[in-house]
Amino acid sequence: MTDDLQKFLEELRARIPIAEVIGEKVKLTKRGREYLGLCPFHHEKTPSFTINEAKGFYHCFGCGEHGDVVKFLMTNEGLPFIDAVKKLASRAGMQLPTFSQASQEANAKRKSFYEIMDMAADFFEKNLRLPIGAKGLDYFKNKRGLSDETIKKFRLGYAPDNNGLKALLLSKGIAENDLKELGLITSPEDPSYSSHDFFRARVMIPIMDKQNNVIAFGGRIMDNSQPKYLNSPETPIFNKRRILYNMNNARDASFAAKRMIICEGYMDVIALDCFNFSYAVAPLGTALTEEQIIEAWKVCNIPTLCFDGDTAGIKAAIRSIDRVLPILRPGYSVNYIFLKEKKDPDELLHTLGPQVFEQYLQRAKPLVDILWHKCKMNKGTQTPEEKALIEKETYEEVNKIKNTQIRNYYGQEMQKRIYYTFGKGSVYSQKREQPTTYKAKTENKNSYNFVKKPPLNDMFMRKIVAAMITYPELIGKYDERLAGFDFDKSVMAKILMEIIEIYQDDSQIESDILLEKLRLNFAQNINDLWEIKMYREQKTGIADIKAEIDNGLKEIMLKQIDKSIKECITLISDNPNNKDLMLKYKQLNAEREKIISEQK
């Protein structure tokens, strides 16, 4: 077990939200970026006790009490330090380490490590401005388009290929073993050669913790050598699984904007910052981890994961699902965007501009959509066996969610999608028992089901199809809603289903591309859709088209409910004392009134 007390405490604080612990003792109200409540340490009528979740501390402006989650348990429950730590460790599922005198010495050494890393960052910064670093400065300023202000903000630098860092730090009395432990120098396998700088002939990007301490570096090579990026190894002050690059800068901006972008690399983060997307962070050369997601949630409830639109980006997104699902909790999730044309954020911003990137953010897809895409990806949907496989794997994915409440909702959502995609052959339609808690509700023998799915006629489906082709962003607004209506077996119904299937594979598809894909199987029918030409020539706005569809759907629903009310009245006349029928009658009328009120 580790003897590094400080490292253990940081891990403990990272895993346990301080507001969650204090919220069990104090009634809290969310106010901006903080929580507010009555101080548990002195009597007061006006709340002055605040909690800053992002920074991990509480403070009372009335009595001056201040501390972290460990101190709160010590003060509030009268626990000794070690007992408070044990209680929190048990809560977090962590094994309590053995504390020793060595751990206290390690804490002191840790502070000196920060100083050494800061000296290294200064060295790299200065070299960037010297003739030896001219190539690196040219890379940042001309190839990446960075201003002097940005270079200074991110403390960008250059590592020369002359072992200058080792020489400098040794001259200041720093032990060579400390440099090795911090990953600043490395020893060749051949013992006859001396150690040398770990980073050589690379532009340098310092990695900082939330307190702005330099804890590691990332270095990019200037030619086509491999690896292109080289990161510091794990050290006593650097755990790459938990740190998100630029969180020290992005934290406040993210909280203010209620946004966070998690992209794939350092330069993407820096480019986004240049275009005023100052709430971007990135993992450190590895796939996104559970610890990093939890760190992000401390600042933003639903960060947006940004991936390149190529195969590698999609695979990375799929891997992230496995990290997120088990740790989902109410109100906390992730969104996704995929950049087209094989562009990363840096390339897209410089070629297409920030407005285009903002459009991607506006159309971000929720986790549930990406999960559904994962379950269908690279699978056939024609035979019963293929459909059953998708259904089986879908529920296996849902079962990874540990939170019972969220798991149930995901189960219900996937039931709808399976039914909508595969029709009456699915378990959702057949009302069979689902895996784990997803058991569809069946009606008892004495209940009456009057409201059938309202039918969509061919003419109205033509309008919907034309609208979705004209404005593909409408597909996502209506795909699930249309599952509540009954389609006939017309060609137009098949086209509508095809549109939704295409959209589920590419949620950012453009109108002309969608049109061409549909022509592969429905060329004549698409050519006969005069509504598309009408919408385009008249430049009908998306808001007007949406209002037309909404009103049409409500009218269809209203007709179906009126029909059901008449059937109900007929049965009540024969069974005047039937409470179930009377209840149904009231429910139908309430539903009718609701639809009418929404039309006004």
TORPALUM-22751 format. One record per residue (C-alpha): residue number from 1; residue in three letters; y, x, z. Coordinates in nm, 3 decimals, padded with zeros to 5 digits, m for minus. Each point is the difference from the previous one (the first is absolute). Layout:
BEGIN
i aa north east up
NUM ALA Y X Z
...
END
This chain:
BEGIN
i aa north east up
1 MET 00.000 00.000 00.000
2 THR 00.352 00.112 m00.072
3 ASP 00.205 00.162 00.271
4 ASP 00.330 m00.066 m00.178
5 LEU 00.158 m00.266 00.223
6 GLN 00.312 m00.042 m00.210
7 LYS m00.198 m00.052 m00.317
8 PHE m00.219 m00.259 00.171
9 LEU 00.301 m00.190 00.137
10 GLU 00.163 m00.012 m00.343
11 GLU m00.319 m00.142 m00.147
12 LEU m00.019 m00.254 00.281
13 ARG 00.361 m00.115 m00.052
14 ALA m00.059 m00.024 m00.375
15 ARG m00.299 m00.231 00.045
16 ILE 00.149 m00.238 00.257
17 PRO 00.317 m00.197 m00.085
18 ILE 00.226 00.023 00.304
19 ALA 00.139 m00.351 m00.057
20 GLU m00.353 m00.140 00.010
21 VAL m00.070 00.154 00.342
22 ILE 00.336 m00.093 00.153
23 GLY m00.017 m00.345 m00.161
24 GLU m00.296 m00.080 00.226
25 LYS 00.230 00.040 00.301
26 VAL 00.341 m00.097 m00.138
27 LYS 00.105 m00.284 m00.229
28 LEU 00.155 00.176 m00.298
29 THR 00.223 m00.116 m00.283
30 LYS 00.037 00.189 m00.328
31 ARG 00.363 00.101 m00.056
32 GLY 00.058 00.207 m00.311
33 ARG m00.200 00.319 00.026
34 GLU m00.067 m00.040 00.373
35 TYR m00.158 m00.237 00.250
36 LEU 00.205 m00.148 00.284
37 GLY m00.104 m00.146 00.334
38 LEU 00.074 m00.026 00.372
39 CYS m00.053 00.332 00.171
40 PRO m00.322 00.010 00.208
41 PHE 00.145 00.273 00.223
42 HIS 00.303 m00.182 00.140
43 HIS 00.115 m00.360 00.037
44 GLU 00.228 m00.122 m00.280
45 LYS 00.094 m00.326 m00.169
46 THR 00.129 00.146 m00.327
47 PRO m00.249 00.213 m00.199
48 SER 00.089 00.367 m00.014
49 PHE m00.352 00.145 m00.038
50 THR m00.066 00.129 m00.355
51 ILE m00.303 00.145 m00.179
52 ASN 00.022 00.214 m00.311
53 GLU m00.344 m00.022 m00.160
54 ALA 00.075 00.254 m00.273
55 LYS 00.102 00.266 00.250
56 GLY m00.252 m00.102 00.265
57 PHE 00.221 m00.044 00.306
58 TYR 00.160 m00.267 00.222
59 HIS 00.342 00.011 00.162
60 CYS 00.181 m00.227 00.244
61 PHE 00.379 00.001 m00.029
62 GLY 00.021 m00.168 00.339
63 CYS m00.193 00.235 00.228
64 GLY m00.050 00.299 m00.231
65 GLU m00.382 m00.006 m00.003
66 HIS m00.128 00.187 m00.305
67 GLY m00.338 00.121 m00.118
68 ASP m00.301 m00.033 m00.227
69 VAL m00.310 m00.219 00.025
70 VAL m00.165 00.234 00.253
71 LYS 00.299 m00.003 00.232
72 PHE 00.022 m00.378 m00.024
73 LEU m00.352 m00.041 00.140
74 MET 00.071 00.257 00.269
75 THR 00.320 m00.175 00.111
76 ASN m00.099 m00.362 m00.054
77 GLU m00.351 00.019 00.143
78 GLY 00.048 00.287 00.243
79 LEU m00.264 00.215 m00.170
80 PRO m00.027 00.379 00.022
81 PHE 00.055 00.176 m00.331
82 ILE m00.368 00.069 m00.065
83 ASP m00.099 m00.361 00.078
84 ALA 00.265 m00.136 m00.237
85 VAL m00.126 00.232 m00.273
86 LYS m00.361 m00.104 00.067
87 LYS 00.089 m00.369 m00.025
88 LEU 00.182 00.047 m00.330
89 ALA m00.273 00.225 m00.138
90 SER m00.259 m00.267 00.076
91 ARG 00.216 m00.258 m00.173
92 ALA 00.033 00.221 m00.309
93 GLY m00.370 00.089 m00.005
94 MET 00.075 00.370 00.053
95 GLN m00.194 00.247 00.207
96 LEU 00.202 00.150 00.280
97 PRO 00.023 00.379 m00.038
98 THR m00.043 00.258 00.271
99 PHE 00.342 00.110 00.121
100 SER 00.038 00.357 00.111
101 GLN 00.253 00.272 00.063
102 ALA m00.056 00.105 m00.358
103 SER 00.145 m00.330 m00.122
104 GLN 00.328 00.070 00.181
105 GLU 00.015 00.340 m00.163
106 ALA m00.071 m00.165 m00.335
107 ASN 00.298 m00.233 00.048
108 ALA 00.232 00.296 00.052
109 LYS m00.149 00.170 m00.303
110 ARG 00.053 m00.315 m00.201
111 LYS 00.377 00.023 00.050
112 SER 00.001 00.359 m00.120
113 PHE m00.201 m00.109 m00.306
114 TYR 00.280 m00.242 m00.095
115 GLU 00.246 00.288 00.018
116 ILE m00.219 00.218 m00.221
117 MET m00.037 m00.274 m00.261
118 ASP 00.376 m00.056 m00.001
119 MET 00.052 00.372 m00.065
120 ALA m00.242 m00.023 m00.291
121 ALA 00.190 m00.296 m00.144
122 ASP 00.327 00.195 00.028
123 PHE m00.162 00.291 m00.182
124 PHE m00.115 m00.220 m00.289
125 GLU 00.341 m00.172 m00.024
126 LYS 00.186 00.332 m00.023
127 ASN m00.237 00.137 m00.262
128 LEU 00.064 m00.302 m00.222
129 ARG 00.363 00.113 m00.030
130 LEU m00.082 00.367 m00.066
131 PRO m00.082 00.149 m00.342
132 ILE m00.369 00.007 00.096
133 GLY 00.007 m00.378 00.036
134 ALA 00.194 m00.076 m00.320
135 LYS m00.309 m00.142 m00.167
136 GLY m00.053 m00.240 00.290
137 LEU 00.364 m00.108 00.006
138 ASP m00.014 m00.065 m00.374
139 TYR m00.311 m00.213 00.053
140 PHE 00.167 m00.216 00.266
141 LYS 00.340 m00.034 m00.171
142 ASN m00.083 m00.015 m00.369
143 LYS m00.359 m00.122 m00.027
144 ARG 00.013 m00.238 00.296
145 GLY 00.371 m00.080 m00.019
146 LEU 00.066 00.053 00.372
147 SER 00.349 00.049 00.136
148 ASP 00.101 00.267 00.250
149 GLU 00.036 m00.278 00.256
150 THR m00.362 m00.112 m00.051
151 ILE m00.130 00.359 00.009
152 LYS 00.179 00.050 00.331
153 LYS m00.112 m00.335 00.145
154 PHE m00.368 00.072 m00.059
155 ARG 00.037 00.373 00.084
156 LEU m00.165 00.098 m00.328
157 GLY m00.069 00.367 m00.054
158 TYR m00.192 00.269 m00.182
159 ALA m00.284 00.230 00.115
160 PRO 00.015 00.338 m00.176
161 ASP m00.311 00.191 m00.095
162 ASN 00.078 00.304 00.217
163 ASN m00.132 m00.080 00.350
164 GLY 00.362 m00.024 00.111
165 LEU m00.067 m00.274 00.255
166 LYS m00.267 00.200 00.180
167 ALA 00.225 00.305 00.012
168 LEU 00.296 m00.198 00.134
169 LEU m00.190 m00.180 00.276
170 LEU m00.191 00.308 00.113
171 SER 00.333 00.186 00.024
172 LYS 00.116 m00.264 00.246
173 GLY m00.291 00.071 00.232
174 ILE m00.215 m00.300 m00.097
175 ALA m00.372 00.069 00.030
176 GLU m00.205 00.006 m00.320
177 ASN m00.258 m00.230 00.159
178 ASP 00.272 m00.265 00.051
179 LEU 00.089 00.022 m00.369
180 LYS m00.364 m00.050 m00.092
181 GLU m00.034 m00.290 00.241
182 LEU 00.302 m00.170 m00.161
183 GLY m00.137 00.053 m00.350
184 LEU 00.290 00.223 m00.105
185 ILE m00.219 00.298 m00.084
186 THR m00.364 00.033 m00.099
187 SER m00.259 00.277 m00.004
188 PRO m00.207 00.085 m00.311
189 GLU m00.377 m00.017 00.023
190 ASP m00.013 00.373 m00.059
191 PRO 00.086 00.154 00.341
192 SER 00.133 00.313 m00.168
193 TYR 00.305 m00.197 m00.115
194 SER 00.276 m00.101 00.239
195 SER 00.126 m00.353 00.055
196 HIS 00.269 m00.141 m00.227
197 ASP 00.233 m00.301 m00.028
198 PHE m00.188 m00.328 m00.048
199 PHE 00.269 m00.136 m00.233
200 ARG 00.100 00.225 m00.290
201 ALA 00.207 m00.064 m00.315
202 ARG 00.039 m00.367 00.082
203 VAL 00.287 m00.239 00.058
204 MET m00.025 m00.115 00.360
205 ILE 00.028 m00.344 00.159
206 PRO 00.012 m00.002 00.383
207 ILE m00.195 m00.275 00.177
208 MET 00.161 m00.131 00.316
209 ASP m00.106 m00.221 00.288
210 LYS 00.206 m00.297 00.121
211 GLN 00.205 00.229 00.223
212 ASN 00.102 00.210 m00.304
213 ASN m00.215 00.297 00.106
214 VAL m00.142 00.195 m00.294
215 ILE m00.377 m00.019 00.046
216 ALA m00.142 00.097 m00.341
217 PHE 00.084 00.071 m00.363
218 GLY m00.094 m00.112 m00.344
219 GLY 00.035 00.247 m00.287
220 ARG 00.002 m00.063 m00.376
221 ILE m00.094 00.273 m00.247
222 MET 00.245 00.080 m00.283
223 ASP m00.255 00.044 m00.280
224 ASN m00.325 m00.173 m00.098
225 SER m00.206 00.173 00.268
226 GLN m00.219 m00.201 00.235
227 PRO 00.033 m00.147 00.249
228 LYS 00.334 m00.142 m00.110
229 TYR 00.082 m00.105 00.357
230 LEU m00.104 00.197 00.307
231 ASN 00.041 m00.143 00.350
232 SER m00.007 00.166 00.339
233 PRO m00.341 m00.014 00.168
234 GLU m00.052 m00.198 00.320
235 THR 00.168 00.176 00.291
236 PRO 00.069 m00.071 00.370
237 ILE 00.321 m00.178 m00.104
238 PHE m00.108 m00.153 m00.332
239 ASN m00.251 m00.282 m00.047
240 LYS 00.021 m00.104 m00.364
241 ARG m00.194 m00.323 00.060
242 ARG 00.277 m00.146 00.214
243 ILE 00.321 00.138 m00.149
244 LEU 00.188 m00.171 m00.283
245 TYR 00.236 00.225 m00.191
246 ASN 00.370 m00.095 00.041
247 MET m00.058 m00.245 00.286
248 ASN 00.271 00.188 00.190
249 ASN 00.255 m00.100 m00.266
250 ALA m00.148 m00.332 m00.114
251 ARG m00.049 m00.165 00.339
252 ASP 00.349 m00.141 00.055
253 ALA 00.058 m00.086 m00.366
254 SER m00.335 m00.178 m00.014
255 PHE 00.072 m00.207 00.306
256 ALA 00.343 m00.101 m00.131
257 ALA m00.135 m00.096 m00.344
258 LYS m00.322 m00.155 00.138
259 ARG m00.180 00.204 m00.265
260 MET m00.212 00.309 m00.021
261 ILE m00.146 00.161 m00.310
262 ILE m00.308 00.216 00.041
263 CYS m00.044 00.206 m00.316
264 GLU m00.231 00.283 m00.093
265 GLY 00.202 00.322 00.022
266 TYR 00.296 00.193 00.138
267 MET 00.202 00.006 m00.320
268 ASP m00.039 m00.376 m00.045
269 VAL 00.149 m00.050 00.346
270 ILE 00.290 00.234 m00.073
271 ALA 00.067 m00.162 m00.340
272 LEU 00.002 m00.347 00.158
273 ASP 00.248 00.120 00.260
274 CYS 00.228 00.128 m00.279
275 PHE 00.010 m00.353 m00.144
276 ASN 00.077 m00.158 00.342
277 PHE m00.359 m00.104 00.077
278 SER 00.038 00.193 00.324
279 TYR m00.295 m00.167 00.174
280 ALA m00.281 00.181 m00.185
281 VAL m00.276 00.206 00.164
282 ALA m00.324 00.161 m00.116
283 PRO m00.334 00.120 00.139
284 LEU m00.062 00.372 m00.005
285 GLY m00.240 00.088 m00.276
286 THR m00.269 m00.243 00.116
287 ALA m00.080 m00.366 m00.047
288 LEU 00.198 m00.233 00.226
289 THR m00.156 m00.011 00.348
290 GLU m00.022 m00.268 00.269
291 GLU 00.224 00.208 00.225
292 GLN 00.269 00.022 m00.268
293 ILE m00.009 m00.374 m00.062
294 ILE 00.046 m00.064 00.373
295 GLU 00.293 00.245 00.001
296 ALA 00.157 m00.194 m00.287
297 TRP m00.052 m00.333 00.179
298 LYS 00.207 00.122 00.292
299 VAL 00.300 m00.017 m00.233
300 CYS m00.089 m00.254 m00.271
301 ASN m00.251 m00.286 00.032
302 ILE m00.097 m00.003 m00.367
303 PRO 00.063 00.332 m00.176
304 THR m00.046 00.020 m00.376
305 LEU m00.256 00.247 m00.134
306 CYS 00.116 00.147 m00.331
307 PHE m00.259 00.138 m00.241
308 ASP 00.006 00.134 m00.354
309 GLY m00.139 m00.251 m00.247
310 ASP m00.273 00.235 m00.125
311 THR m00.366 00.004 00.096
312 ALA 00.058 00.246 00.285
313 GLY 00.273 m00.221 00.145
314 ILE m00.221 m00.308 m00.009
315 LYS m00.285 00.189 00.167
316 ALA 00.238 00.119 00.273
317 ALA 00.114 m00.359 00.057
318 ILE m00.360 m00.118 00.027
319 ARG m00.071 00.270 00.260
320 SER 00.300 m00.112 00.202
321 ILE m00.151 m00.347 00.037
322 ASP m00.287 00.145 00.203
323 ARG 00.255 00.159 00.235
324 VAL 00.214 m00.310 00.046
325 LEU m00.252 m00.284 00.037
326 PRO m00.155 00.104 00.335
327 ILE 00.338 00.044 00.172
328 LEU 00.182 m00.310 m00.129
329 ARG 00.176 m00.198 00.270
330 PRO 00.212 m00.319 m00.014
331 GLY 00.326 00.066 m00.182
332 TYR m00.097 00.352 m00.114
333 SER m00.134 00.083 m00.347
334 VAL 00.091 00.193 m00.317
335 ASN 00.125 m00.084 m00.349
336 TYR m00.077 00.183 m00.324
337 ILE 00.183 00.103 m00.315
338 PHE m00.147 00.184 m00.299
339 LEU 00.235 00.184 m00.236
340 LYS m00.076 m00.041 m00.369
341 GLU m00.001 00.252 m00.281
342 LYS m00.168 00.258 00.225
343 LYS 00.331 00.078 00.168
344 ASP 00.047 00.106 00.359
345 PRO 00.314 m00.118 00.187
346 ASP 00.188 00.321 m00.083
347 GLU m00.062 m00.038 m00.375
348 LEU 00.069 m00.372 m00.001
349 LEU 00.329 00.029 00.185
350 HIS 00.133 00.269 m00.231
351 THR m00.113 m00.169 m00.322
352 LEU 00.035 m00.373 00.071
353 GLY 00.236 m00.006 00.297
354 PRO 00.002 m00.147 00.352
355 GLN 00.036 m00.359 m00.122
356 VAL m00.345 00.012 m00.157
357 PHE m00.149 00.144 00.319
358 GLU 00.167 m00.277 00.200
359 GLN m00.167 m00.253 m00.227
360 TYR m00.336 00.152 00.088
361 LEU 00.081 m00.037 00.370
362 GLN 00.101 m00.363 m00.052
363 ARG m00.337 m00.070 m00.166
364 ALA m00.214 00.186 00.257
365 LYS m00.345 m00.152 00.044
366 PRO m00.147 m00.078 00.343
367 LEU m00.315 00.164 00.130
368 VAL m00.209 m00.314 m00.058
369 ASP 00.067 00.017 m00.377
370 ILE m00.104 00.364 m00.023
371 LEU m00.311 m00.069 00.208
372 TRP m00.100 m00.280 m00.240
373 HIS 00.058 00.235 m00.295
374 LYS m00.219 00.263 00.167
375 CYS m00.283 m00.249 00.046
376 LYS 00.005 m00.099 m00.370
377 MET 00.077 00.341 m00.147
378 ASN m00.250 00.128 m00.257
379 LYS m00.231 m00.297 00.056
380 GLY m00.125 m00.266 m00.237
381 THR 00.075 m00.366 00.066
382 GLN m00.227 m00.173 m00.252
383 THR m00.337 m00.040 00.169
384 PRO m00.079 m00.164 00.336
385 GLU m00.125 00.337 00.125
386 GLU 00.328 00.173 m00.085
387 LYS 00.202 m00.273 00.169
388 ALA m00.222 00.017 00.307
389 LEU 00.051 00.376 00.022
390 ILE 00.378 m00.040 00.001
391 GLU m00.024 m00.269 00.266
392 LYS m00.231 00.213 00.214
393 GLU 00.220 00.310 m00.018
394 THR 00.313 m00.206 00.063
395 TYR m00.129 m00.123 00.334
396 GLU m00.124 00.349 00.086
397 GLU 00.358 00.123 m00.047
398 VAL 00.142 m00.284 00.210
399 ASN m00.246 00.080 00.278
400 LYS 00.166 00.343 00.039
401 ILE 00.300 m00.173 00.160
402 LYS m00.036 00.031 00.377
403 ASN 00.265 m00.256 00.096
404 THR m00.184 m00.334 00.013
405 GLN 00.302 m00.212 m00.085
406 ILE 00.094 00.203 m00.307
407 ARG m00.365 00.026 m00.107
408 ASN m00.029 m00.378 00.004
409 TYR 00.311 m00.047 m00.212
410 TYR m00.117 00.261 m00.248
411 GLY m00.335 m00.176 m00.016
412 GLN 00.169 m00.330 m00.082
413 GLU 00.221 00.164 m00.263
414 MET m00.295 00.167 m00.170
415 GLN m00.190 m00.329 m00.001
416 LYS 00.285 m00.151 m00.198
417 ARG 00.006 00.285 m00.249
418 ILE m00.376 m00.005 m00.049
419 TYR 00.011 m00.374 m00.060
420 TYR 00.296 00.024 m00.232
421 THR m00.152 00.282 m00.203
422 PHE m00.364 m00.110 m00.012
423 GLY 00.031 m00.375 00.048
424 LYS m00.257 m00.227 00.156
425 GLY m00.271 00.263 00.020
426 SER 00.168 00.172 00.294
427 VAL m00.088 m00.044 00.364
428 TYR 00.347 m00.134 00.063
429 SER m00.067 m00.295 m00.227
430 GLN m00.353 m00.060 00.123
431 LYS 00.110 00.001 00.365
432 ARG m00.279 00.237 00.090
433 GLU 00.017 00.218 00.307
434 GLN 00.204 00.315 m00.060
435 PRO m00.058 00.348 00.142
436 THR 00.123 00.052 00.356
437 THR 00.274 m00.247 00.090
438 TYR 00.073 m00.141 m00.346
439 LYS m00.174 m00.331 00.028
440 ALA 00.153 m00.265 m00.223
441 LYS 00.086 m00.326 00.174
442 THR m00.210 m00.297 m00.105
443 GLU 00.098 m00.360 00.047
444 ASN m00.195 m00.217 00.243
445 LYS m00.180 m00.310 m00.115
446 ASN 00.270 m00.237 00.124
447 SER 00.293 00.176 m00.170
448 TYR 00.154 m00.101 m00.331
449 ASN 00.128 00.238 m00.265
450 PHE 00.243 m00.177 m00.231
451 VAL 00.218 00.282 m00.127
452 LYS m00.179 00.158 m00.294
453 LYS 00.146 00.284 m00.200
454 PRO 00.281 m00.135 m00.218
455 PRO m00.077 00.053 m00.371
456 LEU 00.222 00.213 m00.221
457 ASN 00.032 m00.145 m00.348
458 ASP 00.010 00.213 m00.311
459 MET 00.370 m00.050 m00.072
460 PHE 00.106 00.117 00.344
461 MET m00.233 00.298 m00.018
462 ARG 00.171 00.098 m00.326
463 LYS 00.330 00.021 00.189
464 ILE m00.154 00.207 00.278
465 VAL m00.168 00.239 m00.246
466 ALA 00.321 00.042 m00.203
467 ALA 00.201 00.057 00.318
468 MET m00.242 00.265 00.129
469 ILE 00.000 00.183 m00.333
470 THR 00.381 m00.007 m00.011
471 TYR 00.035 00.108 00.362
472 PRO m00.323 00.172 00.122
473 GLU 00.145 00.024 00.352
474 LEU m00.060 m00.376 00.027
475 ILE m00.378 00.056 m00.011
476 GLY m00.005 00.142 00.352
477 LYS 00.201 m00.297 00.128
478 TYR m00.241 m00.262 m00.134
479 ASP m00.346 00.156 m00.035
480 GLU m00.123 m00.109 00.344
481 ARG 00.199 m00.323 00.005
482 LEU m00.168 m00.116 m00.321
483 ALA m00.338 00.030 00.173
484 GLY 00.087 m00.332 00.164
485 PHE m00.002 m00.177 m00.336
486 ASP m00.285 m00.108 m00.227
487 PHE m00.011 00.159 m00.346
488 ASP m00.176 m00.163 m00.291
489 LYS m00.219 00.201 m00.236
490 SER 00.264 00.031 m00.269
491 VAL 00.093 00.321 m00.177
492 MET 00.335 m00.003 00.180
493 ALA m00.179 00.005 00.336
494 LYS m00.200 00.302 m00.117
495 ILE 00.320 00.175 m00.106
496 LEU 00.153 m00.070 00.340
497 MET m00.305 00.148 00.174
498 GLU 00.016 00.303 m00.233
499 ILE 00.368 00.056 00.088
500 ILE m00.078 00.001 00.371
501 GLU m00.293 00.238 m00.051
502 ILE 00.219 00.242 m00.198
503 TYR 00.268 m00.019 00.267
504 GLN m00.248 00.078 00.277
505 ASP m00.087 00.323 m00.183
506 ASP 00.363 00.089 m00.077
507 SER 00.257 m00.176 00.216
508 GLN 00.290 00.172 m00.177
509 ILE m00.098 m00.090 m00.356
510 GLU 00.285 m00.064 m00.243
511 SER 00.040 m00.314 m00.210
512 ASP m00.072 00.153 m00.343
513 ILE m00.307 00.188 00.125
514 LEU m00.135 m00.317 00.162
515 LEU 00.056 m00.187 m00.326
516 GLU m00.193 00.259 m00.200
517 LYS m00.293 m00.007 00.242
518 LEU m00.023 m00.378 m00.022
519 ARG 00.003 00.012 m00.381
520 LEU m00.326 00.194 00.006
521 ASN m00.190 m00.317 00.092
522 PHE 00.248 m00.284 m00.055
523 ALA 00.214 00.109 m00.297
524 GLN 00.044 m00.341 m00.166
525 ASN 00.058 m00.186 00.324
526 ILE 00.262 00.250 00.112
527 ASN 00.174 m00.015 m00.338
528 ASP 00.017 m00.379 00.034
529 LEU 00.181 00.022 00.336
530 TRP 00.348 m00.095 m00.122
531 GLU 00.113 m00.013 00.364
532 ILE 00.007 00.382 00.014
533 LYS 00.238 00.017 m00.294
534 MET 00.213 m00.273 00.154
535 TYR 00.030 00.178 00.337
536 ARG 00.093 00.326 m00.171
537 GLU 00.246 m00.140 m00.255
538 GLN 00.176 m00.218 00.257
539 LYS m00.014 00.286 00.251
540 THR m00.122 m00.239 00.266
541 GLY 00.034 00.165 00.339
542 ILE m00.294 00.058 00.229
543 ALA 00.155 m00.216 00.271
544 ASP 00.024 m00.300 m00.237
545 ILE m00.357 00.044 m00.120
546 LYS m00.126 00.033 00.357
547 ALA 00.183 m00.317 00.104
548 GLU m00.154 m00.185 m00.296
549 ILE m00.352 00.110 00.096
550 ASP 00.054 m00.076 00.370
551 ASN 00.123 m00.352 m00.074
552 GLY m00.287 m00.060 m00.239
553 LEU m00.262 00.110 00.252
554 LYS 00.156 m00.216 00.272
555 GLU m00.003 m00.305 m00.226
556 ILE m00.369 00.055 m00.078
557 MET m00.080 00.038 00.369
558 LEU 00.200 m00.312 00.085
559 LYS m00.191 m00.209 m00.255
560 GLN m00.330 00.119 00.143
561 ILE 00.105 m00.079 00.358
562 ASP 00.126 m00.349 m00.102
563 LYS m00.339 m00.063 m00.155
564 SER m00.174 00.116 00.318
565 ILE 00.223 m00.221 00.216
566 LYS m00.101 m00.305 m00.205
567 GLU m00.367 00.087 00.042
568 CYS 00.054 00.041 00.372
569 ILE 00.174 m00.338 00.033
570 THR m00.289 m00.169 m00.179
571 LEU m00.250 00.148 00.244
572 ILE 00.216 m00.087 00.302
573 SER 00.007 m00.363 m00.107
574 ASP m00.381 00.001 00.026
575 ASN m00.006 00.215 00.318
576 PRO 00.317 m00.085 00.198
577 ASN m00.128 00.160 00.322
578 ASN m00.101 00.334 m00.150
579 LYS 00.211 00.265 00.176
580 ASP m00.093 00.271 m00.252
581 LEU 00.136 m00.208 m00.285
582 MET 00.322 m00.075 00.186
583 LEU 00.043 00.369 00.078
584 LYS m00.057 00.087 m00.366
585 TYR 00.255 m00.261 m00.105
586 LYS 00.263 00.153 00.229
587 GLN m00.081 00.352 m00.123
588 LEU 00.029 m00.105 m00.363
589 ASN 00.335 m00.166 00.058
590 ALA 00.127 00.302 00.191
591 GLU m00.106 00.224 m00.287
592 ARG 00.175 m00.233 m00.246
593 GLU 00.322 00.008 00.201
594 LYS m00.015 00.377 00.017
595 ILE m00.029 00.033 m00.378
596 ILE 00.284 m00.246 m00.057
597 SER 00.226 00.182 00.246
598 GLU m00.068 00.330 m00.179
599 GLN 00.108 m00.155 m00.330
600 LYS 00.343 m00.091 00.134
END
